[in-house]
């Protein structure tokens, strides 16, 4: 088994000069070790920042752990939203449409530069209100056109359309879409959506073709990549959990390992206390004054990498 740390031997008779030289040598070693540790840490952080920037998380101090954590968070949120939409489709008798709808949303996100975490809940509202998958697809695209044309966020527009399908056109009147008041009072959604389509058709496509739209598309591709990595990480955790006999077995293994570490730390602490008392007695008997912490570093230097 490979050993970590460094072993330091002190030879010679005990006297004040010897102790002072030992302290000086230890201080030099400690300074050099800290310098190496700082340099290595900075290099690793720099590499993490570079990786983070490549995947669209280029913030100061970004590192690999942050990237993996954000990937897992994105994957979990995406899974939750997909599951919610799946249930909504089942509730309107369209369980067989889950796969095609997910493909539709994915393609729409990549073409428009509008993230699927905006598209999916908007579609879910519409399909819940209308009970019609094809009609909801049409109105989701209409909502995107209205959003691009009015500057209103997609959530507000889709919510206004959803409420209009349920009988309340007040939300549509507040969008600034220029709809005729009598048309809104009629609550005829075929005529209302036809009028909206005439006014805003092509707005989403035009927005997607701008520089901002192209940047949004690139961001979507990066986010999709992060979600895939997050799914892979979650799958790895699940595989490890299964190897331990499922979630319960994994939890037991974690409990055991943490208890072992706690016992180890307790053992080190109990062995340090007598040594500290011994060094204190030396101070009193010789009248010498020195920092026994430096001497403890000599005795326990092999444990430093573990403790830090």
C-alpha positions as CSV (number, residue, x, y, z in Angstrom):
1,X,0.0,0.0,0.0
2,X,1.4,3.4,-0.9
3,X,2.1,5.7,2.0
4,X,1.2,9.4,2.0
5,X,2.9,12.3,3.8
6,X,6.6,12.7,4.8
7,X,8.5,11.1,7.6
8,X,10.8,13.5,9.6
9,X,13.5,12.2,11.9
10,X,15.3,14.4,14.5
11,X,18.7,13.2,15.6
12,X,20.9,14.7,18.3
13,X,20.9,15.6,21.9
14,X,18.0,17.7,23.3
15,X,19.0,21.3,23.9
16,X,17.6,24.8,23.2
17,X,19.7,25.2,20.0
18,X,18.6,21.9,18.6
19,X,14.9,22.7,19.2
20,X,15.2,26.1,17.5
21,X,16.9,24.5,14.5
22,X,14.2,21.9,14.3
23,X,11.6,24.6,14.4
24,X,13.3,26.5,11.6
25,X,13.6,23.4,9.4
26,X,10.0,22.5,10.0
27,X,8.8,26.1,9.3
28,X,10.7,26.0,6.0
29,X,9.2,22.7,5.0
30,X,5.7,23.9,6.0
31,X,6.1,27.1,3.9
32,X,7.3,25.1,0.9
33,X,4.5,22.6,1.2
34,X,1.9,25.4,1.5
35,X,3.4,27.1,-1.6
36,X,3.1,23.9,-3.6
37,X,-0.5,23.3,-2.4
38,X,-1.5,26.9,-3.3
39,X,0.1,26.6,-6.7
40,X,-1.5,23.2,-7.4
41,X,-4.9,24.5,-6.2
42,X,-4.7,27.6,-8.5
43,X,-3.8,25.4,-11.5
44,X,-6.7,23.1,-10.8
45,X,-9.1,26.0,-10.4
46,X,-7.9,27.4,-13.7
47,X,-8.4,24.2,-15.5
48,X,-11.9,24.0,-14.0
49,X,-12.7,27.5,-15.1
50,X,-11.6,26.6,-18.6
51,X,-13.8,23.6,-18.7
52,X,-16.7,25.5,-17.3
53,X,-16.3,28.3,-19.9
54,X,-16.3,25.7,-22.7
55,X,-19.7,24.5,-21.4
56,X,-21.2,28.0,-20.9
57,X,-20.5,28.4,-17.2
58,X,-17.5,30.6,-17.5
59,X,-17.7,32.5,-14.3
60,X,-14.8,33.5,-12.0
61,X,-13.9,30.6,-9.8
62,X,-16.0,28.0,-11.7
63,X,-14.6,24.5,-11.3
64,X,-15.4,21.0,-12.4
65,X,-17.4,20.3,-9.3
66,X,-19.6,23.3,-9.9
67,X,-20.2,22.2,-13.5
68,X,-21.1,18.6,-12.5
69,X,-23.4,19.9,-9.8
70,X,-25.2,22.3,-12.2
71,X,-25.4,19.4,-14.7
72,X,-27.1,17.2,-12.2
73,X,-29.5,20.0,-11.1
74,X,-30.5,20.6,-14.7
75,X,-31.0,16.9,-15.3
76,X,-33.2,16.6,-12.2
77,X,-35.3,19.6,-13.2
78,X,-35.7,18.4,-16.8
79,X,-36.8,14.9,-15.6
80,X,-39.4,16.5,-13.2
81,X,-40.8,18.6,-16.0
82,X,-41.0,15.7,-18.4
83,X,-42.7,13.6,-15.9
84,X,-45.3,16.3,-15.2
85,X,-46.0,16.7,-18.9
86,X,-46.3,12.9,-19.3
87,X,-49.0,12.8,-16.6
88,X,-50.9,15.8,-18.2
89,X,-50.9,13.9,-21.5
90,X,-52.2,10.8,-19.8
91,X,-55.0,12.7,-18.2
92,X,-56.3,14.0,-21.5
93,X,-56.0,10.5,-23.1
94,X,-52.9,11.2,-25.1
95,X,-50.4,8.9,-23.3
96,X,-49.2,7.5,-26.6
97,X,-48.1,11.1,-27.6
98,X,-45.5,11.5,-24.9
99,X,-42.6,10.6,-27.2
100,X,-43.6,12.6,-30.2
101,X,-44.4,15.7,-28.1
102,X,-41.0,15.5,-26.4
103,X,-39.4,15.4,-29.9
104,X,-41.6,18.3,-31.0
105,X,-40.5,20.4,-28.0
106,X,-36.8,19.5,-28.4
107,X,-36.9,20.5,-32.2
108,X,-38.8,23.7,-31.4
109,X,-36.3,24.7,-28.8
110,X,-33.3,24.2,-31.1
111,X,-35.0,26.0,-34.0
112,X,-36.3,29.0,-32.0
113,X,-33.7,29.4,-29.3
114,X,-36.4,29.2,-26.6
115,X,-35.5,26.8,-23.9
116,X,-37.5,23.7,-23.3
117,X,-38.0,24.6,-19.7
118,X,-40.2,27.4,-21.1
119,X,-41.8,25.5,-23.9
120,X,-42.8,22.4,-21.9
121,X,-44.9,24.1,-19.2
122,X,-46.5,26.4,-21.7
123,X,-47.6,23.4,-23.8
124,X,-48.7,21.6,-20.7
125,X,-51.0,24.5,-19.8
126,X,-52.5,24.6,-23.3
127,X,-53.1,20.8,-23.6
128,X,-54.7,20.7,-20.1
129,X,-57.1,23.5,-21.1
130,X,-57.9,22.2,-24.6
131,X,-57.5,18.5,-24.3
132,X,-56.2,18.6,-27.9
133,X,-52.6,17.8,-28.7
134,X,-52.5,19.2,-32.2
135,X,-54.4,22.4,-31.3
136,X,-52.0,22.9,-28.3
137,X,-49.0,22.6,-30.7
138,X,-50.4,25.2,-33.0
139,X,-51.2,27.6,-30.1
140,X,-47.8,27.1,-28.5
141,X,-46.2,28.3,-31.8
142,X,-48.7,31.2,-31.9
143,X,-47.8,32.0,-28.3
144,X,-44.1,32.2,-29.3
145,X,-45.0,34.6,-32.2
146,X,-47.0,36.8,-29.8
147,X,-44.2,36.7,-27.2
148,X,-41.6,37.8,-29.8
149,X,-43.9,40.4,-31.3
150,X,-45.0,42.0,-28.1
151,X,-42.0,41.5,-25.9
152,X,-44.1,39.7,-23.3
153,X,-42.6,36.5,-21.8
154,X,-43.9,33.2,-23.1
155,X,-45.3,32.2,-19.8
156,X,-47.6,35.2,-19.7
157,X,-48.8,34.8,-23.3
158,X,-49.5,31.0,-23.0
159,X,-51.3,31.6,-19.7
160,X,-53.5,34.3,-21.4
161,X,-54.3,31.9,-24.2
162,X,-55.0,29.1,-21.8
163,X,-57.5,31.2,-19.8
164,X,-59.1,32.3,-23.1
165,X,-59.7,28.7,-24.0
166,X,-61.3,28.3,-20.6
167,X,-63.6,31.3,-21.2
168,X,-61.7,34.4,-19.9
169,X,-60.2,36.7,-22.5
170,X,-59.1,39.4,-20.1
171,X,-55.5,38.2,-20.2
172,X,-55.5,38.6,-24.0
173,X,-56.8,42.1,-23.8
174,X,-53.8,43.0,-21.6
175,X,-51.1,41.7,-24.0
176,X,-51.2,44.8,-26.2
177,X,-52.0,42.7,-29.2
178,X,-54.5,45.2,-30.6
179,X,-57.5,42.8,-30.6
180,X,-60.9,44.2,-31.2
181,X,-63.0,44.4,-28.0
182,X,-66.1,42.9,-29.6
183,X,-64.0,40.0,-30.9
184,X,-62.7,39.4,-27.4
185,X,-66.3,39.5,-26.0
186,X,-67.4,36.9,-28.5
187,X,-64.9,34.4,-27.0
188,X,-64.7,32.7,-30.3
189,X,-61.2,31.2,-30.1
190,X,-61.1,30.2,-33.8
191,X,-61.6,33.8,-34.8
192,X,-59.4,35.2,-32.0
193,X,-56.4,33.0,-32.8
194,X,-56.8,33.6,-36.5
195,X,-56.6,37.4,-35.8
196,X,-53.6,36.9,-33.6
197,X,-51.9,34.8,-36.2
198,X,-52.4,37.5,-38.9
199,X,-50.8,40.1,-36.6
200,X,-47.9,38.1,-35.3
201,X,-47.1,35.3,-37.7
202,X,-43.4,34.9,-38.4
203,X,-42.2,36.9,-35.4
204,X,-40.6,33.9,-33.6
205,X,-38.8,32.8,-36.7
206,X,-37.5,36.4,-37.3
207,X,-36.3,36.6,-33.6
208,X,-34.5,33.3,-34.0
209,X,-32.6,34.6,-37.0
210,X,-31.1,37.6,-35.1
211,X,-27.7,37.5,-33.4
212,X,-29.4,37.2,-30.0
213,X,-31.5,34.3,-31.4
214,X,-28.3,32.5,-32.7
215,X,-26.7,33.0,-29.3
216,X,-29.8,31.6,-27.7
217,X,-29.7,28.5,-30.0
218,X,-26.0,27.9,-29.0
219,X,-27.0,28.2,-25.3
220,X,-29.7,25.7,-25.8
221,X,-27.3,23.2,-27.3
222,X,-24.9,23.7,-24.4
223,X,-27.7,23.2,-21.9
224,X,-28.8,20.0,-23.6
225,X,-25.2,18.8,-23.3
226,X,-25.1,19.6,-19.6
227,X,-28.4,17.7,-19.1
228,X,-27.0,14.7,-20.8
229,X,-23.9,14.8,-18.6
230,X,-26.1,15.2,-15.6
231,X,-28.2,12.1,-16.6
232,X,-25.0,10.1,-17.0
233,X,-23.8,11.2,-13.5
234,X,-27.1,10.3,-12.0
235,X,-27.0,6.9,-13.8
236,X,-23.6,6.3,-12.3
237,X,-24.8,7.0,-8.8
238,X,-27.8,4.8,-9.4
239,X,-25.5,1.9,-10.5
240,X,-23.3,2.3,-7.5
241,X,-26.4,2.3,-5.3
242,X,-27.7,-0.9,-6.9
243,X,-24.3,-2.5,-6.3
244,X,-24.8,-1.8,-2.6
245,X,-28.2,-3.4,-2.6
246,X,-30.3,-0.3,-3.5
247,X,-30.8,3.0,-1.7
248,X,-31.0,1.5,1.7
249,X,-27.8,-0.5,1.3
250,X,-26.0,2.6,0.0
251,X,-27.1,4.6,3.0
252,X,-25.8,1.9,5.3
253,X,-22.5,1.9,3.6
254,X,-22.2,5.7,3.9
255,X,-23.1,5.5,7.7
256,X,-20.4,2.8,8.1
257,X,-17.7,4.8,6.3
258,X,-18.5,8.0,8.2
259,X,-18.4,6.2,11.5
260,X,-15.0,4.7,10.6
261,X,-13.6,8.2,9.8
262,X,-15.1,9.6,13.1
263,X,-13.4,6.8,15.0
264,X,-10.1,7.5,13.2
265,X,-10.2,11.2,14.1
266,X,-11.1,10.4,17.7
267,X,-8.1,8.0,17.9
268,X,-5.7,10.7,16.6
269,X,-7.1,13.2,19.0
270,X,-6.6,10.8,22.0
271,X,-3.0,10.2,21.0
272,X,-2.2,13.9,20.6
273,X,-3.4,14.8,24.1
274,X,-0.7,12.8,26.0
275,X,2.0,14.1,23.7
276,X,0.8,17.7,24.3
277,X,1.0,17.1,28.1
278,X,4.5,15.6,27.7
279,X,5.8,18.6,25.8
280,X,4.2,20.9,28.3
281,X,6.1,19.1,31.1
282,X,9.3,19.6,29.2
283,X,8.6,23.4,29.0
284,X,8.1,23.6,32.7
285,X,11.1,21.5,33.7
286,X,13.6,23.1,31.4
287,X,12.3,26.7,31.4
288,X,12.4,26.6,27.7
289,X,9.7,28.2,25.6
290,X,8.8,26.9,22.2
291,X,5.7,26.2,20.2
292,X,4.9,22.5,20.7
293,X,2.5,22.7,17.7
294,X,5.6,22.6,15.4
295,X,6.8,19.5,17.2
296,X,3.4,17.9,16.7
297,X,3.8,18.6,13.0
298,X,6.9,16.4,13.0
299,X,5.2,13.5,14.8
300,X,1.9,13.7,12.8
301,X,3.2,15.0,9.4
302,X,2.0,11.7,7.7
303,X,-1.5,12.6,8.7
304,X,-1.5,16.1,7.4
305,X,-2.8,15.3,3.9
306,X,-5.6,13.3,5.4
307,X,-6.6,15.9,8.0
308,X,-6.5,18.8,5.4
